[in-house]
Amino acid sequence: MKKVRIGIIGIGEIGTTKHLTQLCRHSDEVEIAALCDILPERCEKAIKDFGLNAKIYTDYREICADASLDVIHVCTPNPLHKEMSILAMENGKHVYCEKPLALTWADAQEMMEVEKKTGKKLASGTQWRYNTAPMEMKRMFEAGEFGDVYYIRSSQLRPRRLPAYGVYTNKALNGGGVLMDGGPHSIDLPMWLTNNYEVATVRGVTFDKMKNFPDCNELGPWDPDNFDVEDTAMAMITMKNGMLIYVETAWVSNMLQEAPGIIASIAGNKAGADMVGPGFEEAVRVTREVDGKLTTETRIPEKKYNMWEYDMDRWVEAVTGDGEPAVNSYQAAVVTRVIEAIYESAETGKTIVFD
């Protein structure tokens, strides 16, 4: 079988540690045939580090027009996602676009229209849902163990983990702050857990209280003078079926959550659960009534999941056959719409009502 030929735009941290690393696991099915970055030395280093035989581009328009490629991965700063993804699809490529899918709901809708018109597949990168604990909670939900789920809290409170190595703190170059980074994962997770992307209202607040405290950051110090985005955001999302989602996400916080990463707590009328240690989203603590007594037990599932591998395995299946991407464009577009609504609500102080 002929290998699917892939080009990657943006050979930075995500392009290398996530996309190149995972795609190289599928060398029998796909070939990384082209790399594109405004800094060609990044491409040269990746070719050497990963043992590739890939063409180097510095202009994304040229790599999108390369007729020998079947797939494009867009791993660039957020404001470039829409333009590059649309151009790639119009040139006959399937597209894996990093999160967030777009900066606005209107842009995301336009991307989905091009996806439909061209018949190409468009995926995005909120793979955090595919860790072991979320997968167990998803199984429990689909088995009816929670009963009627009416509340979910999604939390990512990093004590000091702002990605200072990129353009994350610059609104013009990143489109926003933590809502554009960890936010898509935190918003997507509870919706995916309950198969529910039908949003009724959004009420949100944002803060930039920590920008002048760059010390002790795990990923290096940032420049407070180049920091015009939010470092913390909270939102209440009411779904059309009445379920309430509370989201809290922060790059820098003087608070510690019980388990690292993005975690969720879920409440149903039969049982509830939350993600806990001992490791990185490996266990689920379940509270329910058993024989007339309220009991709490910690489950450590035997089946383990690696979010990076699961996500890319599904994507390779999608572009080499008839499979579907792990995260589809509609799910990613709804997340973008919610992020846009949080910003609007934070600015106006009003609840944003979806139609």
C-alpha positions as a Markdown table, in Angstrom:
| # | Residue | x | y | z |
|---|---|---|---|---|
| 1 | Met | 0.0 | 0.0 | 0.0 |
| 2 | Lys | 1.3 | 3.5 | -0.9 |
| 3 | Lys | 2.2 | 5.5 | 2.1 |
| 4 | Val | 0.2 | 8.7 | 2.9 |
| 5 | Arg | 2.5 | 11.7 | 2.5 |
| 6 | Ile | 2.4 | 14.3 | 5.3 |
| 7 | Gly | 3.6 | 17.9 | 5.5 |
| 8 | Ile | 3.9 | 19.8 | 8.8 |
| 9 | Ile | 3.7 | 23.5 | 9.1 |
| 10 | Gly | 5.4 | 24.9 | 12.3 |
| 11 | Ile | 8.4 | 22.9 | 13.6 |
| 12 | Gly | 8.3 | 24.2 | 17.1 |
| 13 | Glu | 7.7 | 22.6 | 20.5 |
| 14 | Ile | 4.3 | 21.0 | 19.6 |
| 15 | Gly | 5.3 | 20.2 | 16.0 |
| 16 | Thr | 8.3 | 18.2 | 17.2 |
| 17 | Thr | 7.4 | 16.7 | 20.6 |
| 18 | Lys | 3.8 | 15.8 | 19.7 |
| 19 | His | 3.4 | 15.5 | 15.9 |
| 20 | Leu | 6.8 | 14.3 | 14.6 |
| 21 | Thr | 7.3 | 12.0 | 17.6 |
| 22 | Gln | 3.9 | 10.3 | 17.2 |
| 23 | Leu | 3.9 | 10.2 | 13.4 |
| 24 | Cys | 7.3 | 8.5 | 13.3 |
| 25 | Arg | 5.6 | 5.6 | 15.1 |
| 26 | His | 3.6 | 5.0 | 12.0 |
| 27 | Ser | 6.4 | 4.8 | 9.5 |
| 28 | Asp | 4.8 | 1.8 | 7.7 |
| 29 | Glu | 1.7 | 3.8 | 6.9 |
| 30 | Val | 2.8 | 7.4 | 6.5 |
| 31 | Glu | 5.8 | 9.4 | 5.3 |
| 32 | Ile | 6.7 | 12.8 | 6.7 |
| 33 | Ala | 7.6 | 14.2 | 3.3 |
| 34 | Ala | 7.8 | 18.0 | 3.9 |
| 35 | Leu | 8.4 | 20.4 | 6.7 |
| 36 | Cys | 7.7 | 24.2 | 6.8 |
| 37 | Asp | 8.9 | 26.9 | 9.2 |
| 38 | Ile | 9.9 | 30.5 | 8.8 |
| 39 | Leu | 13.2 | 29.4 | 10.5 |
| 40 | Pro | 14.5 | 26.7 | 8.1 |
| 41 | Glu | 17.1 | 25.6 | 10.7 |
| 42 | Arg | 14.3 | 24.2 | 12.7 |
| 43 | Cys | 13.4 | 22.0 | 9.8 |
| 44 | Glu | 17.0 | 21.0 | 9.3 |
| 45 | Lys | 17.3 | 20.0 | 12.9 |
| 46 | Ala | 14.1 | 17.9 | 12.8 |
| 47 | Ile | 15.2 | 16.1 | 9.7 |
| 48 | Lys | 18.5 | 15.2 | 11.5 |
| 49 | Asp | 16.9 | 14.3 | 14.8 |
| 50 | Phe | 14.1 | 12.1 | 13.3 |
| 51 | Gly | 16.0 | 10.7 | 10.4 |
| 52 | Leu | 13.7 | 12.1 | 7.8 |
| 53 | Asn | 13.9 | 12.6 | 4.0 |
| 54 | Ala | 11.8 | 15.6 | 3.8 |
| 55 | Lys | 11.6 | 18.7 | 1.6 |
| 56 | Ile | 12.0 | 22.1 | 3.4 |
| 57 | Tyr | 9.6 | 25.0 | 2.9 |
| 58 | Thr | 9.6 | 28.5 | 4.4 |
| 59 | Asp | 6.4 | 29.6 | 2.8 |
| 60 | Tyr | 3.2 | 27.8 | 4.0 |
| 61 | Arg | 1.5 | 28.6 | 0.6 |
| 62 | Glu | 4.1 | 26.5 | -1.2 |
| 63 | Ile | 3.8 | 23.4 | 1.1 |
| 64 | Cys | 0.0 | 23.6 | 0.8 |
| 65 | Ala | 0.3 | 23.7 | -3.0 |
| 66 | Asp | 2.6 | 20.7 | -3.1 |
| 67 | Ala | 0.6 | 18.1 | -5.1 |
| 68 | Ser | 2.7 | 15.2 | -3.8 |
| 69 | Leu | 1.3 | 15.7 | -0.2 |
| 70 | Asp | -1.9 | 14.1 | 1.1 |
| 71 | Val | -2.1 | 15.6 | 4.6 |
| 72 | Ile | -1.1 | 18.9 | 6.3 |
| 73 | His | -0.6 | 19.4 | 10.0 |
| 74 | Val | -0.9 | 23.0 | 11.2 |
| 75 | Cys | 1.2 | 23.5 | 14.3 |
| 76 | Thr | 1.6 | 27.3 | 14.1 |
| 77 | Pro | 0.5 | 30.2 | 16.3 |
| 78 | Asn | -3.3 | 30.3 | 16.7 |
| 79 | Pro | -4.1 | 33.4 | 14.5 |
| 80 | Leu | -2.7 | 31.4 | 11.5 |
| 81 | His | -4.9 | 28.2 | 12.0 |
| 82 | Lys | -7.8 | 29.3 | 9.8 |
| 83 | Glu | -6.0 | 30.6 | 6.8 |
| 84 | Met | -3.5 | 27.7 | 6.6 |
| 85 | Ser | -6.1 | 25.0 | 7.2 |
| 86 | Ile | -8.5 | 26.3 | 4.5 |
| 87 | Leu | -5.7 | 26.7 | 2.0 |
| 88 | Ala | -4.5 | 23.1 | 2.6 |
| 89 | Met | -8.1 | 21.7 | 2.3 |
| 90 | Glu | -8.6 | 23.7 | -0.9 |
| 91 | Asn | -5.4 | 22.1 | -2.2 |
| 92 | Gly | -6.8 | 18.7 | -1.6 |
| 93 | Lys | -5.3 | 17.9 | 1.8 |
| 94 | His | -6.7 | 16.4 | 4.9 |
| 95 | Val | -5.8 | 18.7 | 7.8 |
| 96 | Tyr | -4.9 | 18.2 | 11.5 |
| 97 | Cys | -5.1 | 21.7 | 13.0 |
| 98 | Glu | -3.8 | 22.2 | 16.5 |
| 99 | Lys | -6.1 | 23.6 | 19.1 |
| 100 | Pro | -7.8 | 25.9 | 19.2 |
| 101 | Leu | -9.3 | 25.2 | 15.8 |
| 102 | Ala | -9.9 | 29.0 | 15.2 |
| 103 | Leu | -10.0 | 32.3 | 17.1 |
| 104 | Thr | -13.7 | 32.9 | 16.5 |
| 105 | Trp | -16.9 | 30.9 | 15.9 |
| 106 | Ala | -17.3 | 32.6 | 12.5 |
| 107 | Asp | -13.8 | 31.4 | 11.4 |
| 108 | Ala | -14.5 | 27.9 | 12.7 |
| 109 | Gln | -17.8 | 27.8 | 10.7 |
| 110 | Glu | -15.9 | 28.9 | 7.6 |
| 111 | Met | -13.4 | 26.1 | 8.1 |
| 112 | Met | -16.2 | 23.5 | 8.5 |
| 113 | Glu | -17.8 | 24.8 | 5.3 |
| 114 | Val | -14.6 | 24.3 | 3.4 |
| 115 | Glu | -14.2 | 20.8 | 4.9 |
| 116 | Lys | -17.7 | 19.9 | 3.6 |
| 117 | Lys | -17.1 | 21.5 | 0.2 |
| 118 | Thr | -13.8 | 19.7 | -0.4 |
| 119 | Gly | -14.7 | 16.4 | 1.2 |
| 120 | Lys | -11.5 | 16.5 | 3.3 |
| 121 | Lys | -11.1 | 15.6 | 6.9 |
| 122 | Leu | -10.4 | 18.3 | 9.5 |
| 123 | Ala | -9.3 | 17.3 | 13.0 |
| 124 | Ser | -8.1 | 19.2 | 16.0 |
| 125 | Gly | -5.9 | 18.5 | 19.0 |
| 126 | Thr | -7.8 | 18.3 | 22.3 |
| 127 | Gln | -6.4 | 14.9 | 23.0 |
| 128 | Trp | -6.3 | 15.3 | 26.8 |
| 129 | Arg | -9.6 | 13.5 | 27.0 |
| 130 | Tyr | -7.8 | 10.2 | 26.1 |
| 131 | Asn | -5.9 | 9.7 | 29.3 |
| 132 | Thr | -6.7 | 6.7 | 31.5 |
| 133 | Ala | -9.0 | 8.4 | 34.1 |
| 134 | Pro | -11.1 | 10.3 | 31.5 |
| 135 | Met | -11.5 | 7.1 | 29.5 |
| 136 | Glu | -12.8 | 5.2 | 32.6 |
| 137 | Met | -15.2 | 8.0 | 33.4 |
| 138 | Lys | -16.5 | 8.0 | 29.8 |
| 139 | Arg | -17.0 | 4.2 | 30.1 |
| 140 | Met | -19.0 | 4.7 | 33.3 |
| 141 | Phe | -21.1 | 7.4 | 31.7 |
| 142 | Glu | -22.0 | 5.3 | 28.7 |
| 143 | Ala | -22.7 | 2.3 | 31.0 |
| 144 | Gly | -25.2 | 4.5 | 32.9 |
| 145 | Glu | -23.3 | 4.2 | 36.2 |
| 146 | Phe | -23.7 | 8.0 | 37.0 |
| 147 | Gly | -27.4 | 8.1 | 36.1 |
| 148 | Asp | -28.6 | 11.6 | 35.3 |
| 149 | Val | -25.5 | 13.8 | 35.2 |
| 150 | Tyr | -26.3 | 17.4 | 36.2 |
| 151 | Tyr | -22.9 | 18.9 | 37.1 |
| 152 | Ile | -19.3 | 18.7 | 36.0 |
| 153 | Arg | -16.3 | 20.6 | 37.2 |
| 154 | Ser | -13.3 | 20.8 | 34.9 |
| 155 | Ser | -10.1 | 22.1 | 36.4 |
| 156 | Gln | -6.5 | 22.9 | 35.4 |
| 157 | Leu | -4.8 | 25.0 | 38.0 |
| 158 | Arg | -1.1 | 25.0 | 37.2 |
| 159 | Pro | 0.9 | 26.3 | 40.2 |
| 160 | Arg | 3.7 | 27.8 | 37.9 |
| 161 | Arg | 3.6 | 26.3 | 34.4 |
| 162 | Leu | 3.3 | 29.1 | 31.9 |
| 163 | Pro | 4.8 | 28.1 | 28.5 |
| 164 | Ala | 7.3 | 31.1 | 28.4 |
| 165 | Tyr | 9.1 | 29.6 | 25.4 |
| 166 | Gly | 6.7 | 30.8 | 22.7 |
| 167 | Val | 4.3 | 33.6 | 21.9 |
| 168 | Tyr | 1.7 | 32.6 | 24.5 |
| 169 | Thr | 1.6 | 35.9 | 26.4 |
| 170 | Asn | 1.2 | 38.1 | 23.3 |
| 171 | Lys | -2.4 | 38.6 | 22.3 |
| 172 | Ala | -1.6 | 39.6 | 18.7 |
| 173 | Leu | 0.5 | 36.5 | 18.1 |
| 174 | Asn | -1.5 | 34.0 | 20.2 |
| 175 | Gly | -5.1 | 35.3 | 20.1 |
| 176 | Gly | -5.4 | 35.2 | 23.9 |
| 177 | Gly | -3.9 | 33.6 | 26.9 |
| 178 | Val | -4.6 | 30.5 | 29.0 |
| 179 | Leu | -8.0 | 30.1 | 27.3 |
| 180 | Met | -6.2 | 29.5 | 24.0 |
| 181 | Asp | -3.7 | 27.0 | 25.6 |
| 182 | Gly | -5.2 | 24.8 | 28.3 |
| 183 | Gly | -8.7 | 26.2 | 27.9 |
| 184 | Pro | -9.7 | 24.1 | 24.9 |
| 185 | His | -8.9 | 20.9 | 26.8 |
| 186 | Ser | -10.7 | 22.0 | 29.9 |
| 187 | Ile | -13.8 | 23.0 | 28.0 |
| 188 | Asp | -13.8 | 20.0 | 25.7 |
| 189 | Leu | -13.4 | 17.3 | 28.4 |
| 190 | Pro | -16.8 | 17.6 | 30.2 |
| 191 | Met | -18.7 | 17.9 | 26.9 |
| 192 | Trp | -16.9 | 14.8 | 25.5 |
| 193 | Leu | -17.5 | 12.9 | 28.7 |
| 194 | Thr | -21.2 | 13.3 | 28.3 |
| 195 | Asn | -21.5 | 13.4 | 24.5 |
| 196 | Asn | -23.0 | 16.8 | 24.8 |
| 197 | Tyr | -21.9 | 19.9 | 22.8 |
| 198 | Glu | -25.3 | 21.6 | 23.0 |
| 199 | Val | -24.5 | 24.9 | 24.8 |
| 200 | Ala | -27.3 | 27.2 | 26.1 |
| 201 | Thr | -25.4 | 30.0 | 28.0 |
| 202 | Val | -21.9 | 31.0 | 29.0 |
| 203 | Arg | -20.8 | 33.3 | 31.9 |
| 204 | Gly | -17.1 | 33.9 | 32.3 |
| 205 | Val | -14.4 | 35.9 | 34.0 |
| 206 | Thr | -10.7 | 36.4 | 33.3 |
| 207 | Phe | -7.8 | 37.6 | 35.3 |
| 208 | Asp | -4.2 | 38.8 | 34.6 |
| 209 | Lys | -3.2 | 39.1 | 38.3 |
| 210 | Met | 0.0 | 37.0 | 38.0 |
| 211 | Lys | 1.8 | 38.6 | 35.1 |
| 212 | Asn | 4.2 | 40.5 | 37.3 |
| 213 | Phe | 5.3 | 37.4 | 39.2 |
| 214 | Pro | 7.5 | 35.5 | 36.7 |
| 215 | Asp | 9.7 | 33.7 | 39.3 |
| 216 | Cys | 9.6 | 30.0 | 40.0 |
| 217 | Asn | 8.0 | 29.2 | 36.6 |
| 218 | Glu | 8.7 | 25.6 | 35.6 |
| 219 | Leu | 9.1 | 26.6 | 31.9 |
| 220 | Gly | 11.3 | 29.6 | 32.5 |
| 221 | Pro | 10.7 | 33.3 | 33.3 |
| 222 | Trp | 8.4 | 35.4 | 31.1 |
| 223 | Asp | 8.6 | 39.1 | 30.3 |
| 224 | Pro | 5.9 | 41.1 | 32.1 |
| 225 | Asp | 6.2 | 43.9 | 29.5 |
| 226 | Asn | 5.2 | 41.4 | 26.8 |
| 227 | Phe | 2.1 | 40.0 | 28.7 |
| 228 | Asp | -1.3 | 41.3 | 27.6 |
| 229 | Val | -3.4 | 38.2 | 27.9 |
| 230 | Glu | -5.3 | 36.4 | 30.7 |
| 231 | Asp | -3.4 | 34.0 | 33.0 |
| 232 | Thr | -6.6 | 32.7 | 34.6 |
| 233 | Ala | -10.2 | 32.1 | 33.5 |
| 234 | Met | -13.3 | 30.7 | 35.0 |
| 235 | Ala | -16.7 | 30.0 | 33.4 |
| 236 | Met | -20.2 | 28.6 | 34.0 |
| 237 | Ile | -21.5 | 26.8 | 31.0 |
| 238 | Thr | -25.1 | 25.7 | 31.0 |
| 239 | Met | -26.1 | 23.1 | 28.5 |
| 240 | Lys | -29.4 | 22.9 | 26.7 |
| 241 | Asn | -30.4 | 19.8 | 28.8 |
| 242 | Gly | -29.8 | 21.8 | 32.0 |
| 243 | Met | -26.4 | 20.3 | 32.9 |
| 244 | Leu | -24.0 | 22.8 | 34.4 |
| 245 | Ile | -20.3 | 22.8 | 33.6 |
| 246 | Tyr | -17.8 | 24.9 | 35.7 |
| 247 | Val | -14.4 | 25.4 | 34.1 |
| 248 | Glu | -11.4 | 26.8 | 35.8 |
| 249 | Thr | -8.0 | 27.1 | 34.1 |
| 250 | Ala | -4.8 | 28.9 | 35.1 |
| 251 | Trp | -1.2 | 29.1 | 34.0 |
| 252 | Val | 0.0 | 30.5 | 37.3 |
| 253 | Ser | -1.9 | 29.9 | 40.5 |
| 254 | Asn | -1.2 | 29.9 | 44.2 |
| 255 | Met | -3.5 | 26.9 | 44.5 |
| 256 | Leu | -2.8 | 23.2 | 44.2 |
| 257 | Gln | -5.2 | 20.6 | 42.8 |
| 258 | Glu | -5.2 | 17.0 | 43.9 |
| 259 | Ala | -3.9 | 15.5 | 40.6 |
| 260 | Pro | -1.8 | 17.1 | 37.9 |
| 261 | Gly | -3.0 | 17.9 | 34.4 |
| 262 | Ile | -6.6 | 18.6 | 33.4 |
| 263 | Ile | -9.0 | 16.9 | 35.8 |
| 264 | Ala | -12.8 | 16.6 | 36.0 |
| 265 | Ser | -15.4 | 15.8 | 38.7 |
| 266 | Ile | -18.8 | 14.6 | 37.7 |
| 267 | Ala | -22.0 | 14.4 | 39.6 |
| 268 | Gly | -25.0 | 12.2 | 38.7 |
| 269 | Asn | -28.1 | 11.1 | 40.7 |
| 270 | Lys | -26.7 | 7.5 | 41.0 |
| 271 | Ala | -23.0 | 8.2 | 41.5 |
| 272 | Gly | -20.2 | 10.7 | 41.2 |
| 273 | Ala | -16.5 | 10.6 | 40.4 |
| 274 | Asp | -13.4 | 12.6 | 40.2 |
| 275 | Met | -9.9 | 12.1 | 38.9 |
| 276 | Val | -7.2 | 11.6 | 41.4 |
| 277 | Gly | -3.6 | 10.4 | 41.8 |
| 278 | Pro | -1.4 | 8.4 | 42.3 |
| 279 | Gly | -0.1 | 9.3 | 38.9 |
| 280 | Phe | -1.0 | 11.5 | 36.0 |
| 281 | Glu | -4.8 | 11.1 | 35.7 |
| 282 | Glu | -4.5 | 7.4 | 36.3 |
| 283 | Ala | -7.3 | 6.9 | 39.0 |
| 284 | Val | -10.9 | 7.6 | 39.4 |
| 285 | Arg | -12.5 | 8.1 | 42.9 |
| 286 | Val | -16.1 | 7.0 | 42.8 |
| 287 | Thr | -18.8 | 8.0 | 45.4 |
| 288 | Arg | -22.1 | 6.1 | 45.5 |
| 289 | Glu | -24.6 | 4.4 | 47.6 |
| 290 | Val | -24.0 | 0.7 | 48.3 |
| 291 | Asp | -26.4 | -1.4 | 50.4 |
| 292 | Gly | -27.8 | 1.7 | 52.0 |
| 293 | Lys | -24.4 | 3.3 | 52.8 |
| 294 | Leu | -22.5 | 6.1 | 51.1 |
| 295 | Thr | -19.2 | 4.6 | 50.0 |
| 296 | Thr | -16.1 | 6.0 | 48.2 |
| 297 | Glu | -13.6 | 3.8 | 46.4 |
| 298 | Thr | -10.6 | 4.5 | 44.2 |
| 299 | Arg | -10.4 | 2.6 | 40.9 |
| 300 | Ile | -7.1 | 2.2 | 39.1 |
| 301 | Pro | -8.1 | 0.9 | 35.7 |
| 302 | Glu | -6.1 | -2.0 | 34.3 |
| 303 | Lys | -6.2 | -0.7 | 30.8 |
| 304 | Lys | -4.0 | 2.3 | 30.4 |
| 305 | Tyr | -4.2 | 5.0 | 27.7 |
| 306 | Asn | -1.6 | 7.4 | 26.3 |
| 307 | Met | -3.4 | 10.5 | 25.0 |
| 308 | Trp | -0.7 | 11.3 | 22.4 |
| 309 | Glu | -0.7 | 7.8 | 21.0 |
| 310 | Tyr | -4.5 | 7.3 | 21.0 |
| 311 | Asp | -5.1 | 10.6 | 19.2 |
| 312 | Met | -2.5 | 10.1 | 16.5 |
| 313 | Asp | -3.4 | 6.4 | 16.0 |
| 314 | Arg | -7.0 | 7.5 | 15.2 |
| 315 | Trp | -5.8 | 10.3 | 12.9 |
| 316 | Val | -3.6 | 7.9 | 10.9 |
| 317 | Glu | -6.5 | 5.5 | 10.6 |
| 318 | Ala | -8.7 | 8.4 | 9.3 |
| 319 | Val | -6.3 | 9.5 | 6.6 |
| 320 | Thr | -5.2 | 6.0 | 5.5 |
| 321 | Gly | -8.7 | 4.5 | 5.4 |
| 322 | Asp | -12.3 | 5.2 | 6.4 |
| 323 | Gly | -11.8 | 6.0 | 10.1 |
| 324 | Glu | -12.9 | 9.1 | 11.8 |
| 325 | Pro | -10.5 | 11.5 | 13.7 |
| 326 | Ala | -10.5 | 11.3 | 17.5 |
| 327 | Val | -11.6 | 15.0 | 17.7 |
| 328 | Asn | -13.8 | 16.2 | 14.9 |
| 329 | Ser | -14.2 | 19.7 | 13.6 |
| 330 | Tyr | -17.7 | 20.3 | 15.1 |
| 331 | Gln | -16.5 | 19.5 | 18.6 |
| 332 | Ala | -13.5 | 21.8 | 18.1 |
| 333 | Ala | -15.6 | 24.5 | 16.7 |
| 334 | Val | -18.0 | 24.5 | 19.7 |
| 335 | Val | -15.0 | 24.8 | 22.0 |
| 336 | Thr | -13.9 | 27.9 | 20.0 |
| 337 | Arg | -17.4 | 29.3 | 20.3 |
| 338 | Val | -17.4 | 28.8 | 24.1 |
| 339 | Ile | -13.9 | 30.5 | 24.4 |
| 340 | Glu | -15.2 | 33.4 | 22.4 |
| 341 | Ala | -18.2 | 33.7 | 24.6 |
| 342 | Ile | -16.1 | 33.6 | 27.8 |
| 343 | Tyr | -14.1 | 36.6 | 26.5 |
| 344 | Glu | -17.2 | 38.5 | 25.6 |
| 345 | Ser | -18.8 | 37.7 | 29.0 |
| 346 | Ala | -15.7 | 38.8 | 30.8 |
| 347 | Glu | -15.6 | 42.0 | 28.9 |
| 348 | Thr | -19.3 | 42.9 | 29.2 |
| 349 | Gly | -20.2 | 41.3 | 32.5 |
| 350 | Lys | -23.2 | 39.7 | 30.7 |
| 351 | Thr | -24.3 | 36.1 | 30.2 |
| 352 | Ile | -23.9 | 35.1 | 26.6 |
| 353 | Val | -26.9 | 33.2 | 25.2 |
| 354 | Phe | -26.4 | 30.7 | 22.4 |
| 355 | Asp | -29.1 | 30.3 | 19.7 |
